[in-house]
Amino acid sequence: MTIEKNDSENTDYGKYKLLVVDDDDDILKLLSRWLKKAGFEVNTCTSAEAALECLGSIRPNLIITDLFMEGMSGMQLLSAIHSKNPLMPVIMLSGSAQIHDAVKATHLGSSAFLTKPIEQGELINEVKRVLRLIRGNRPPEGFGREVIYRSEEMAEVMELAESVADSNVTVFISGATGTGKEIIAKAIHEGSARREHPFIAVNCGALPEQLLESELFGHEKGAFTGANTRHEGLFMAANGGTIFLDEIGDMPLSLQVKLLRVLQDLQVRPVGSIKTYPIDVRIISATHRDLEKAVEAGEFREDLYYRLKVVPLHLPVLDDRREDIPMLAESFLTNFCQTNHRGTQHFSPDAIEYLVSSSWPGNIRQLINTVELSATLCKTEIIPLPIVQKALQNKPQPMQTLKEVKMECEKNYLISVLRISSGNVANAARIAGRNRTEFYKLLGQHELDPADFRVKG
């Protein structure tokens, strides 16, 4: 192994250590010269075996390896590296590779696959891109560690999200259903000084107006029929932390006025109260709707829209970030196997290629369903292409049935009534306009236990 220190005046990348592996000395020297001129510290090895031996002492930020070498191949080296450090970025080079090799390398976790002869600018740009996009070199406490991506589109989103995380600025997240808006909101919260305080999410489109108002702002005892106890409300419960208002575009106009006042005054007034209470809450909102069109149609207040949209983040659909699909699919598969106490499973290269080339109208949510169905249908360690094809043919409908929507809304309503009544079934039934027998039957249908909502202490 040889080490060439950076002697370039460009020190922007001097903090990054690269390991280049190739059994051709001439290629190794050429690549090393290019990279150290770009400001990197370059380490070289003439075999995959030597590279594995020196990984612990070098601790590189990125590895560049040839595919075909004497002894252990680049593909075997990639597998060995990722068996110990699955987040280590690896760029694969090859002079005679086929599409199958590129797909397999991607399946095994390669960050890029480049074909020789490669130009100096192409190599340097690709190295910089991978170092910018891959989050594996960040420490465990790094920003957005739960967000899996390598695409330029998501990198731009995460870069902006990270830049505003440790502040109190209001963030507005737009994007189609299933793109992961709540995950990004949580990442922003975890990256802020509020991380030790609550992160509370509420779906503004899932509750009737009166219940949503009580859920958000709370109510006083006796504020309405059945309100026999004081209810704090989610804004006060999130004090010191972050409240995530999902589907803000579905909030009724009358509540939009009250939310605007909360944003302006940083105070909430519970239903039935003449007092206001100061709050220290960061607001992150999200919607799948086009709020500009909603403002034009008079369905959403323009002043509230601009209050919420201080920092706009737009999440791309999965079809626009296809290079993320292999990593996402393998991660979802690993989680599914661990949760269900199954043995290790992986997708075959052609199955991964099929997933990447498929259409995803349901976005990440649909991909999760497909991965889990594939794992359930497959009884072997490697999930083959036919299983994935079958899973996609049998994929759940992106649009819920009317019955499913009604059941979901009914459950959300019951949960809110139980929260408001602190688990008192008599009061909850009175609010819902049902007798206790009917109410207990509804709770049974939705597997809800009133005891879970009673105040403890």
N, C-alpha and C positions, 0 to 999 in steps of 0.2 A: 504494500500500500504506500502511496506517496501523497504528500499534502503540499498544495501550492497556495500560499497566502496571497490575499488580495494586495496588489501593488498599484492599483488604479487610483486615480484621483477621485473617482466616483465612489463615494462611501455610503450612498443611500441604501445599498443592499449588503453592506459589510457584516451586518448582524446575522445574515442567513448563511447556514452551512449546507453545502450541496455535496452529495456523494454520487460520482459518475462511475458506472460499471460497464466495461467492455473489454473483450479479450483481444481487440485489435489496438495495438499501441499507438498507431498513427491517428486513429479516430479518437482515442482517449486524449491524446495531447491536443488535438484540434479543438475538441469540445471544451477541454479544460481552459485553453487559452481564451476562447470566446467568453466563457462564463466569468473568468477572473477579470477580464476587461470590463465586464458589466458591473463589477463591484462585489461579486460573491467570493466567499471562501470556499475553495474547491478541494475536495478529497477524491482520490481515484483508486479504483481496485480493478485488477485484470481478470477477476473471476467472481462468480456469485458466492462461492464458498468463502472467499476472502472478505467479501462485503458483509456477510453475516457475522463473521468473527469480529469485525471492527465496529459494528453498529453501536455497541454499548459505549465504546470510548469516544466515538465521533459525535453521536447524537445529532444526526443531520436533520434539517428542516424539510428536505426533499431529496428524493433519489431518482436518478436518471439511469436507466439500464437498457442494454441491448437485449433483444428477444432471443436470438440464436447465439449461444456461446458453447464452448467446449465444457463438458461436465454439466453442472446445473444450469438449466435454461433461465432466461429472464422471467418466464411465466412461473417457474418453480420458485424463483427468488421472491417474486411478488406474493405468492401464497405463503411462503415462510415468513416474510416480513409482517403480513397482515394477520397471521395467526397469533402474533405477539402484540402487534400495534395496528389494529384495523383502520386507524385514522391517518397513518403515515402516507403522505402523497407520493405517488410513484408515476413517473413519465416513462413510457415504453417506446423504444426506438427499434425499427426493423427495416431491412433493405429488401426483404422478399416476403412480406406478410400478406395474408389473405384476409378477406372480410371476417372470416370465422375467428382468426386470431385477435382482431380488434374487438370483436364482440365478447370473446372469452376474457380478454384482458379487462374490459369494462366490467364484466360480470364479477371478476375477482377483485375489483376495486381500483383499477388503474385510473389515475386522474387525467391522463391524456395518452394518445397513441399516435406517434409521428412516424412518417415513412422517410427513409433515407433515399437519396441524399437530401439532407436538410440544410437550409440556409441559416446563416448566423442570426439574422433578425427574427426569423421564425422561431428558432429555439429560445432566444432570449425573451421574446414576447410571451411564449407559452409558459416558460418558467415563472415569469412575473405574474401571469394570469392565474396560474395554479396557486402560487403563494398568496395571492390576493383573495382567492375564492375559498380555498380549502381552510376549514376552521380547525382541522385536527392538531395544528401546532399551537393552538391557544391552550392555556392552562384550564383545568376543570372549572374554574370560576369564570371563564371567558363568556362574553356576551353570546346569547342565542345558542347555547350548546345543545338545546333540544331541537333546533331547526336544522333539517338535513337538506343540503343543496350544494351544487357546484356550478350552476348556471349563472351567466352574467346578469340575467334578469333578476334573480333572487338576491344576488350579491349586491346589486344597487339598492334593493329594498332594505336589506339587512344593514348596509353601511349607513343609510339614512336613519334607520331605527336605532342603531347603536349611538349615533351622534346626538340624538335627542333623548336617549333613555334616562340619563342621569340629570334630569331637569323636571320642572313642573309643567312644561308646555303641553297643551291639549293636542292629542293626536287623533286623526280621522283615518280609518282604514277602509278602503273600498275593495271590492273584488267579488267575483261570482261565488255562489254557494259552494262550500266544500274546498275552498282554497287555503284555509288555515288561518283565518283572521284572528280567532281567539288565541291561537298558539303564538302569533306575533305579539299580540297584546300582552300575554304573559311574559314573553321574553323581554319586552320593554319594562314591565314592572320589576322583573328579577334583576334587570340591569340598572335599576335606579336605587336611590338611597331609601326608598320606601319598601324595599324587598322584605324587611322583617315585619311589615304590617300587612293587613288583609288585601288580597286580590279578589274582588267580588264581581261576578258576571251575572247580568240579567238580560233576558231576551225581551225586548220591548214590544215584540209583536205577538207574544204568546199569552198575554193576559188582557182581560177587559180593562177599560179605562180606569174605573174606580179602584180595582184591585192593584193595578199598576201604580197608581198614585200612592196608595197606602204602602206598597212594597218599597217604592223609592224613597218617599219622604216620611213614612211612618204615620201613626194616628194616635190620638189621645183616647183614653177610656171614655166610652159613651159617644164617640164621634159619629157612630151610626149603629143601626140595629145589630146586636151581636158583638159589638166591640167592648167587651167587658174588661179588657186589660189594655194597657198601653203597649203600642208596638213601635219599636225603635226606627225601623226603616233601613234600607240598604246603604243610603248615603252616610248615615251616622255609624252604621256597622263597619263601613269601610274607612272610617276616620283615620288619618295618618297614612292610608294606603291608596289603592287604585280601584276605581269602579269602571267596569267595562260594560258599556251600553250597546249590546248587540242588536242588530236590526233597528237602529235608531230611526230609519226611514219609515217605520210602521208606527211610530209614536203618534197618538192623537194630537191634533192641533192645540187643544186646550191644555194638554200637559206640556207641549213644547214651550208655551208661555211661561209656565212655572219652572221648567228646566232652565230657560234663559235667565230667569231671575236668580236661580241658584248659582249659575256661572258668573253672573255679574256681582252678586253680593257675598258669595261664599257662605251662605246661610240657608238652612232649610226650615220650613214651617210645617209641622205635621198636620194632617187632616184633623179638623176640629180644635186646633190650638190657636191662641192669639199670640203665642211666643215664637220667636225664631231662635235657632241654635246654630252657632258657628261650626263650620266643618273645614277640615284640611284634607281634601280629597283630590287626587288627580283623575281627570276624566279622559278615557279612551273610548271612542265610539266607532261603530262599524256598520256597514250595510251592503247588501248586494244590489240595491236600487241605485238608479242614476238620480242623485239628489238635485242636480242642477235642473233636470226636467221636472222633478217634483216641485221645486221652487217656482218654476215657470207656470206650472199647473195650479199653483195655489195650495198644494198639498203639504208643503213644508215651509216653515218660516225662513225667509232669507237671512234675517239677522242672526238666528240660531245657527243656520248653516255656516256662516262665516265665523261665528264664535267657536264652533266645533272643528272647523277645517283650518286650524292654525298650521299644523304640519300634516299634509296629506300623504298617505302611503297607499299605493295601489298594488294589490297582489296579482301576479299573472296567473292565467289559467294553466293547468297542467300541460295542455297541448303546446303551450309556448315555452315550456321549460323541460323538454323531453330528456335532456341529458341528466336531469335529476332522478329520472324514473328508476334506473338500476339501483342506486343507493337507497331510495325510498322503499322500493319493493323488498330488498333484502332486510332492511331495518324492520319493516312491518312484519316480515316473516319471522325474524328472530324474536320479536316481541310476542307474536302469537304463539310460537312454540314454547317460549318460557312461561307465559301465562297459563297455558293449557298443559304444562308438564309433558310436552312431547319431545321426542328426540330432535336432533339438529336436522334442518332441511335447507336446501338451496335450490334455486331455479337453474335449469340447464341453460347454456348460452343461447340456444334458439328460442327458448321460452322468454328470456330477457329481451331478445331482439323483437319478439312479437309484442311484448308489453310496450316497448319503446315506440313501435310503429302504430299502435292502436290509437283510437280516438277516445278521449276521456271527458265526456260532457259532464260527468259528476265529479271531476277533478280528484283531489287526493282522497276524499271520502269514498269515491268509487274504486280507486286503486286499493285502498285498505280492504274493502269488501271482496274484491277480486283475489287479492293475496290470501285472505283468510279462507275463502271458499276453495281456492286451489290447494291449500295445505290440508284442508279437511278431506278433499276428494282423493288426495294422493297418499299412498301407504308406504312409499319409498323415500329414501333420503333426498334424491334428486327429483325435483318436480319437472316432468317433461312438457314439451310443447302442447300435446293433445289435451292435457289436463287444464292448462291455462286457457286454451281455446274454448274448452267446455265451460270453464268458469266465467269467461266473458260472455258467452252465449246465454248463460243462466244468470247474468248479473242482475241485481235488484234494479227495479225501475228507478231512474233518477227522481221522478215525480211520485210523491206519496199518493195513496188512494184517499178518497174523501173520508172513509171510515178511519184510516190511520191518522189523518189530520185531526178528526174529531176526538179520537181517543187521546192523542197527545195534548190537545188543548184542554180536554176535560181533566187530565192528570195534573197539568200545570195549574189549573184553576183550583183543584182540590188541595194541592200543596200550598198555594197562596192562602187559601181559607184557613188551613190548619196553622200556618205560621201566624196569621193575624189573630187567631183565637188561642194561640199558644197550646194547641192540641186539645182544647176543650171541645168535645164532640157535640155537645148540646148547642153551644154557641156557633160552632162551625156549621152545623146543620141549619140553624136559624138563618145565618147569612146566606147560605146556598138555597134557601127556600125548600128544604126537604125535611121530612121527619127523620128521627134518629135511625129507624130501621133501614129506610132507603139509603141514608147517608153511609151507614156501616156497610151496606151492600156495595156501594160505589167504591169505598175504600178497599174492600176486599178484591174487587175487580182489578184495581190498580196496585195491589200489594202495598198499600200505605198503612203505616202504624201510627196512630195519634200520639203514642208515647214518645216517638222520635221528635216531636215538635213541642213537647212540654218544657217549660223553663226549669232548669236544674239548679239546685242550690238550696 
